[in-house]
Amino acid sequence: MASSGLLAEICRGSSDDLDDFIEILEEVGSWLWRRGIHQWEPGSNRAQRVLLERHVESGCLIAARRGARLVGGAIITPQPTEEWALLPSPGAIYLHKLAVSRVASGQALGRKILDHCELVARRDGATRMRLDCWDGNAALRSYYRSAGYLKLDAVESHGYLVRLFEKRLSPVPSDS
């Protein structure tokens, strides 16, 4: 049985979460680079602060907390990135920057955040969730496939290949 210390509350984040979210992204990026997985180069998420701040201010941050501590999160937005330019979809929502602090890793929190993002997207009327990841990260590609995401094309972005993934979302049942 999990102790209550392992449970996390997942909800919309606020501007108060921005600095902690960026620190989690940087922590995960450094950890990946130490393992030879060259995505999220250390410092690259801090350099995106203005963009991340816009997403957070627009209500796009999904935050996972244990008590007052932010331990993970993700960005969901209806705005596609350039990687999706050739595959437009008016009913899609896009997931970015899914990350879990190392202190909370190995406890399926990433999957819980992903599931919550899908629920929010469905409630907002989205018919599909889209995401991309560095094509060189086989474990991450496998993770998204195991979560029901269909592997689409790989496209070049900023000098490396990213793999596109998509999952069709079922409508939220009405409470009638």
C-alpha positions in Angstrom: 0.0 0.0 0.0 1.4 3.4 -0.9 1.9 5.9 1.9 0.2 9.2 1.6 3.6 10.8 1.1 3.7 9.1 -2.3 0.3 10.5 -3.5 0.3 13.6 -5.7 -2.4 16.1 -6.4 -2.6 16.9 -10.1 -4.3 20.1 -11.2 -3.8 23.3 -13.3 -0.7 25.1 -12.3 -0.2 28.8 -11.7 2.5 31.4 -12.2 3.7 30.6 -8.7 4.8 27.2 -10.1 6.9 28.5 -13.0 10.3 28.6 -11.3 9.9 25.2 -9.8 8.7 23.7 -13.1 11.7 25.1 -14.9 14.0 23.6 -12.2 12.4 20.2 -12.7 12.9 20.5 -16.4 16.5 21.4 -15.9 17.0 18.6 -13.4 15.6 16.0 -15.8 17.6 17.5 -18.7 20.8 17.2 -16.8 20.0 13.6 -15.7 19.2 12.7 -19.4 22.5 14.2 -20.6 24.5 12.3 -17.9 22.9 9.1 -19.3 23.9 10.0 -22.9 20.4 11.0 -24.0 20.9 14.4 -25.6 17.6 16.0 -25.4 16.7 19.0 -23.2 20.3 20.2 -23.1 21.1 21.7 -19.7 20.2 25.4 -19.7 17.8 25.0 -22.6 14.6 25.1 -20.6 15.8 28.2 -18.6 16.4 29.8 -22.0 12.7 29.2 -22.8 11.5 31.0 -19.7 9.5 33.6 -21.7 7.7 31.0 -23.7 7.0 28.8 -20.7 5.8 31.8 -18.8 3.2 32.6 -21.6 2.0 29.0 -21.4 1.7 29.1 -17.6 -0.1 32.4 -17.7 -2.5 31.0 -20.3 -3.5 28.1 -17.9 -1.5 25.5 -19.9 0.5 24.0 -17.0 -0.7 20.8 -15.5 1.1 20.5 -12.1 1.7 17.6 -9.8 2.3 18.4 -6.2 3.0 16.5 -3.0 1.9 18.9 -0.4 3.2 22.3 -1.3 6.1 20.8 -3.4 5.9 20.7 -7.2 7.1 17.2 -8.2 6.2 17.2 -11.9 4.1 18.7 -14.6 3.5 19.2 -18.3 2.3 21.8 -20.7 -0.9 21.3 -22.8 -1.9 23.8 -25.4 -4.0 23.9 -28.5 -1.2 25.6 -30.4 0.9 23.3 -32.6 4.6 23.6 -32.9 6.4 23.8 -36.2 6.9 20.0 -36.2 3.2 19.6 -36.8 2.9 22.0 -39.7 2.3 19.4 -42.3 -0.3 17.5 -40.2 -2.9 20.1 -39.2 -5.8 18.9 -36.9 -8.3 21.4 -35.6 -9.4 19.0 -32.8 -5.9 18.4 -31.4 -4.2 19.5 -28.2 -0.4 19.3 -27.8 1.5 18.0 -24.9 5.0 19.4 -24.1 7.6 19.2 -21.4 6.2 16.2 -19.5 8.7 15.9 -16.6 8.9 14.3 -13.1 11.4 15.3 -10.5 14.0 12.7 -9.7 12.7 12.5 -6.1 9.3 11.3 -7.5 10.6 9.1 -10.3 9.7 5.4 -10.5 6.3 5.8 -9.0 4.2 6.1 -12.2 3.7 9.8 -11.7 4.5 10.6 -15.3 1.7 8.3 -16.5 -0.7 9.9 -14.0 0.2 13.3 -15.3 -0.2 12.1 -18.9 -3.6 10.6 -18.0 -4.7 13.8 -16.3 -3.6 15.8 -19.4 -5.7 13.5 -21.6 -8.7 14.0 -19.3 -8.3 17.8 -19.4 -8.0 17.7 -23.2 -11.2 15.6 -23.5 -13.1 17.9 -21.2 -11.9 20.8 -23.4 -13.4 19.0 -26.4 -10.1 17.8 -28.0 -10.4 14.7 -30.1 -6.7 13.8 -30.1 -3.6 14.4 -28.0 -0.4 15.0 -29.9 3.2 15.1 -28.7 6.7 14.7 -30.0 10.0 13.6 -28.6 13.6 13.2 -29.6 13.7 10.2 -32.0 16.9 9.0 -30.4 15.3 8.2 -27.1 14.0 4.6 -27.6 12.8 4.3 -24.0 10.6 7.4 -24.4 9.2 6.3 -27.7 8.3 2.9 -26.1 6.8 4.7 -23.1 4.4 6.7 -25.3 3.5 3.7 -27.4 2.7 1.8 -24.2 0.4 4.7 -23.2 -1.6 4.2 -26.4 0.1 6.7 -28.7 0.4 5.9 -32.4 3.9 6.5 -33.7 3.8 8.8 -36.7 6.5 10.3 -38.9 9.9 11.6 -37.7 10.6 15.2 -38.8 13.7 17.3 -38.6 13.7 20.1 -36.0 16.6 22.3 -35.0 19.1 19.8 -36.4 17.7 16.6 -35.0 14.9 14.2 -35.6 11.8 14.3 -33.5 9.1 11.6 -33.5 5.5 12.6 -33.7 2.9 10.7 -31.7 -0.9 11.0 -31.6 -3.7 9.4 -29.5 -7.3 9.6 -30.4 -9.4 10.7 -27.4 -12.9 9.5 -26.6 -15.4 12.1 -25.6 -16.2 12.6 -22.0 -19.5 11.0 -21.2 -22.3 13.5 -20.3 -23.6 13.6 -16.8 -27.2 13.5 -17.9 
